[in-house]
Amino acid sequence: MELGAEQLIPTSQQAAWDALNDPDVLKACIPGCEAIDRLSETQFGVALLAVVGPIKARFKGTLTLADVDAPSHYVLSFEGSGGAAGFTKGTASVTLTPDPEGTRLSYVAKAQVGGKLAQVGSRLIDGVAKKIAQDFFSRFNARFAQATADDPPGR
């Protein structure tokens, strides 16, 4: 599966970068995320509840950052296991660039699933992945929109 998109984040490049590397922000924004803990400067442990069609499972795994060029780019590798439900692994290349209205975030993700997850079909998995990405960015952007509303310029 391959998924990619662009998002306009209503904040500075540095603030967006900091938020993308903050476990508390990620936990609040990732749908189904139950825990995210920094294991090292470049690795996080993650636990989340995922529902894909008839399959509902708790996944535990790791996120690892590589090719870090703060505050502009990194490659995120992920792998997780949901026990009998299966596994997922993949990478996402994330790039942040300044924009007159904030920061433009673009990403390309490639993922592979196995076990029962692979049996539900690629259309369903693609749909769920797109919905999770939409929900993440909706929550992520809302954090910055609220911060801007609470602290308008010139105040």
C-alpha positions as CSV (number, residue, x, y, z in Angstrom):
1,M,0.0,0.0,0.0
2,E,1.2,3.5,-0.8
3,L,-0.3,6.7,0.6
4,G,0.8,10.3,0.2
5,A,-0.6,13.7,0.7
6,E,0.1,17.4,1.5
7,Q,-1.3,19.4,4.4
8,L,-1.1,23.0,5.3
9,I,-0.4,23.3,9.0
10,P,-1.3,26.8,10.5
11,T,1.9,27.3,12.4
12,S,5.6,27.9,11.9
13,Q,7.9,25.2,10.6
14,Q,9.7,24.8,13.9
15,A,6.4,24.5,15.9
16,A,5.1,21.9,13.5
17,W,8.4,20.0,13.8
18,D,8.4,20.1,17.6
19,A,4.8,18.9,17.7
20,L,5.5,16.0,15.3
21,N,8.2,14.9,17.7
22,D,6.2,15.4,21.0
23,P,4.8,12.1,22.3
24,D,2.0,13.9,24.1
25,V,0.9,15.6,20.9
26,L,1.2,12.4,18.9
27,K,-0.9,10.4,21.4
28,A,-3.6,13.0,21.3
29,C,-3.7,13.1,17.5
30,I,-3.2,9.5,16.4
31,P,-6.6,7.8,16.3
32,G,-6.7,4.8,18.7
33,C,-3.4,5.6,20.3
34,E,-3.3,4.4,23.9
35,A,0.4,5.1,24.6
36,I,3.5,6.6,23.0
37,D,6.8,6.7,24.8
38,R,10.1,8.1,23.8
39,L,12.6,5.3,24.0
40,S,15.5,7.3,22.6
41,E,16.1,10.5,20.6
42,T,15.1,8.7,17.5
43,Q,12.7,5.9,18.7
44,F,9.2,5.7,20.1
45,G,7.3,2.8,21.6
46,V,3.6,2.8,20.5
47,A,0.4,1.0,21.6
48,L,-2.8,1.6,19.8
49,L,-6.2,0.0,19.2
50,A,-7.0,-0.4,15.5
51,V,-10.2,-1.4,13.8
52,V,-10.0,-2.6,10.2
53,G,-13.4,-4.0,9.0
54,P,-14.3,-6.9,11.2
55,I,-10.8,-7.0,12.9
56,K,-10.2,-5.1,16.1
57,A,-6.8,-5.5,17.7
58,R,-4.3,-3.8,20.0
59,F,-1.0,-3.2,18.2
60,K,2.3,-2.7,19.9
61,G,5.3,-1.5,18.0
62,T,8.1,1.0,17.4
63,L,8.6,4.2,15.3
64,T,12.1,5.0,14.4
65,L,13.3,8.3,12.9
66,A,16.2,8.3,10.3
67,D,17.7,10.8,7.9
68,V,16.7,13.5,10.3
69,D,17.3,17.1,9.0
70,A,15.5,19.2,11.6
71,P,13.2,21.0,11.1
72,S,12.7,20.0,7.5
73,H,12.7,16.3,7.0
74,Y,12.8,12.7,8.3
75,V,12.1,9.2,7.3
76,L,9.9,7.3,9.8
77,S,10.1,3.5,9.9
78,F,7.4,1.7,11.7
79,E,6.5,-1.9,12.6
80,G,3.9,-3.3,14.9
81,S,2.3,-6.6,15.9
82,G,-1.4,-7.1,16.7
83,G,-1.0,-10.7,17.7
84,A,-3.4,-13.0,15.9
85,A,-4.7,-10.0,13.9
86,G,-1.4,-9.7,12.1
87,F,1.4,-7.2,11.6
88,T,2.2,-4.0,9.8
89,K,5.5,-2.4,8.8
90,G,6.6,0.4,6.5
91,T,8.2,3.8,6.1
92,A,7.0,7.3,5.7
93,S,9.1,10.2,4.3
94,V,7.9,13.5,5.9
95,T,9.0,16.9,4.6
96,L,8.1,20.3,6.1
97,T,8.5,23.5,4.1
98,P,7.7,27.1,5.0
99,D,4.5,28.5,3.5
100,P,3.1,32.1,3.7
101,E,0.1,30.6,5.6
102,G,2.2,28.4,7.9
103,T,4.0,25.2,7.1
104,R,3.4,22.7,4.2
105,L,3.8,19.1,5.3
106,S,4.1,16.5,2.6
107,Y,4.5,12.8,3.1
108,V,4.7,9.5,1.2
109,A,4.1,6.3,3.2
110,K,4.6,2.7,2.1
111,A,3.2,0.0,4.3
112,Q,2.8,-3.8,4.3
113,V,0.3,-5.8,6.3
114,G,0.2,-9.5,7.0
115,G,-1.9,-12.1,8.9
116,K,-5.7,-11.6,9.2
117,L,-5.3,-8.0,8.2
118,A,-4.1,-8.9,4.8
119,Q,-7.2,-11.1,4.3
120,V,-9.7,-8.2,4.6
121,G,-8.6,-6.8,1.2
122,S,-6.5,-3.9,0.1
123,R,-9.4,-1.5,-0.7
124,L,-10.6,-1.7,2.9
125,I,-7.1,-1.3,4.3
126,D,-6.4,1.7,2.0
127,G,-9.7,3.3,3.1
128,V,-8.9,2.8,6.8
129,A,-5.4,4.2,6.3
130,K,-6.7,7.3,4.5
131,K,-9.3,7.8,7.3
132,I,-6.7,7.5,10.0
133,A,-4.4,10.1,8.2
134,Q,-7.4,12.5,7.8
135,D,-8.3,12.2,11.4
136,F,-4.7,12.7,12.5
137,F,-4.3,15.9,10.5
138,S,-7.7,17.2,11.5
139,R,-6.7,16.8,15.2
140,F,-3.2,18.0,14.6
141,N,-4.3,21.2,12.7
142,A,-7.0,21.9,15.3
143,R,-4.4,22.1,18.0
144,F,-2.7,25.0,16.1
145,A,-5.9,26.7,15.1
146,Q,-7.0,26.7,18.8
147,A,-3.6,28.1,19.8
148,T,-4.0,30.9,17.2
149,A,-7.5,31.7,18.4
150,D,-6.3,31.8,22.0
151,D,-3.4,34.1,21.2
152,P,-4.2,36.3,18.2
153,P,-1.4,38.3,16.6
154,G,-0.8,41.8,18.0
155,R,-2.1,40.9,21.4
